């Protein structure tokens, strides 16, 4: 299994807490020998994202096909 660092859930109260926790996690994973592909990782905290062809809005609890997927279907 090859998890992406941004797939690890970092729920915190503030954006600053997320960044601090994420930085610590990245350092730990590197120390343990994991390779982090930064080009494929989203390290900026976000509550709206596109993953695996789905647009995910965690603020409003919505998931729908991404615009690219909708265009592929049409």
TAJOPE-V69204 format. One record per residue. RES is the residue in one letter. PHI is phi in whole degrees, -180 to 180 (none if undefined). D_FIRST is the distance of its C-alpha to the first C-alpha in Angstrom with 2 decimals. Layout:
res	phi	d_first
RES	PHI	D_FIRST
RES	PHI	D_FIRST
This chain:
res	phi	d_first
X	none	0.00
X	-124	3.79
X	-75	6.21
X	-91	9.76
X	-60	12.45
X	-79	14.61
X	-82	12.41
X	-81	13.46
X	-77	16.74
X	-122	19.81
X	-84	22.83
X	-141	26.04
X	-76	29.72
X	-127	30.26
X	-60	28.69
X	-62	29.58
X	-64	27.77
X	-61	24.55
X	-64	24.91
X	-63	25.72
X	-64	22.79
X	-64	20.40
X	-60	22.06
X	-63	21.74
X	-66	18.01
X	-62	17.54
X	-60	19.82
X	-62	18.12
X	-62	14.63
X	-65	16.53
X	-63	18.53
X	-82	15.62
X	98	14.54
X	-73	11.76
X	-101	12.55
X	-106	13.42
X	-88	14.22
X	-64	17.28
X	-65	18.32
X	-104	15.53
X	-108	15.86
X	-109	18.71
X	-96	20.08
X	-93	23.37
X	-57	23.73
X	-150	24.46
X	-109	25.36
X	-131	25.48
X	-152	22.62
X	-116	21.34
X	-140	17.76
X	49	16.65
X	79	20.34
X	-124	21.67
X	-91	24.04
X	-117	23.44
X	-118	26.39
X	-75	25.72
X	-66	29.33
X	-106	30.85
X	65	28.18
X	-121	27.93
X	-136	25.32
X	-149	26.50
X	-61	25.52
X	-67	25.39
X	-59	28.51
X	-62	26.77
X	-66	25.72
X	-62	29.27
X	-66	30.76
X	-64	28.67
X	-70	29.98
X	-75	33.54
